[in-house]
Amino acid sequence: MTANKASRLFALVPAAGGGSRFGAAVPKQYALLAGKPLLTWTLARLRAALDLRAIIVALAPDDDRFDVEVGARDAITVLRCGGRTRSDTVRNALLALAGTCGDDDWILVHDAARPCVPQEALARLVAQVSNDPVGGLLAIPVADTLKRADGDGDGGAPRVLRTENRAGLWQAQTPQMFRYGVLVRALAHPAASECTDEAQAVEGLGLAPRLVRGSRANIKVTFPGDLELAAAILASQAT
């Protein structure tokens, strides 16, 4: 599946994090998931589901694991351009692709730690966004009751300040799909360094990204315990 005849489809996977929240001996993108590095599963899922011009993996400048643990693969370009934040890493990668991508090419930015994104969700994103003037992202409507805490608590658990209205709230996932030119403009703004996803940076341009229904199977591995759940999801998807 391609975005349209006039543009090409690239995937960009920022994988430069050191995994401080993950709390393990290795960055989470290299943690073993069902016997293989987590990043390997993520790259394989993108390759299997989409007709991509290339997959770009953005690593930390001092990354010495990828070549050994993942290795060279067809249609995968490695850039050691990681920055202080995720948005810095994505911006650096986009600037490095200035001679490769045109403004109208589509860039799908996908978390390295989302190895279970269903192929049908990926196809749905491309189908629904390829003709959108802004772009969009996978997301799911918030189903749980949301509580606002009163702080960090006084040496213990915080207390509820209030219950938030969840009507109209969606939980963002990835991939997030935008034109190369739009992303470059969005991430050039100084405030973009503090954005937690590409859609937020695009919103800073006054644009409204399209929400495309994702999947609860598209979990993000954040802590070591999440690897067991991800392995179970992968096993169920293989049956």
Secondary structure, DSSP 8 states (H G I E B T S, - for coil): --SBTTB-EEEEEEE----TTTTSSS-GGGSEETTEEHHHHHHHHHHHH---SEEEEEE-TT--SHHHHT---TTEEEEE---SSHHHHHHHHHHHTTTT--TTSEEEE--TT-TT--HHHHHHHHHHHTT-SSEEEEEEE--S-EEEESSS-SSS---EEEEE--TT-EEEEEEEEEEHHHHHHHHHSGGGGG-SSHHHHHHTTT---EEEE--TT-----STTHHHHHHHHHHHHT-
